[in-house]
Amino acid sequence: MANSAMSTVKNVALGVVAGMAAGYIGTKMISANKKTIKKKANRALREVGSMIDTASYMFK
């Protein structure tokens, strides 16, 4: 029982460290490329709107 509890604690700690690292890297990437991210997000939203319009036209 003690071994499984210790293993669980180690896995949780490893997950927390991995999450913190991923968050740190993501934050650095976003802060460096804010303008590019905004452009890509805007383009993606337009494409989704276009897909929805096309799908609604197909069902008419």
Secondary structure, DSSP 4 states (H G I P E B T S, - for coil): -HHHHHHHHHHHHHHHHHHHHHHHHHHHHHHH-HHHHHHHHHHHHHHHHHHHHHHHHHT-
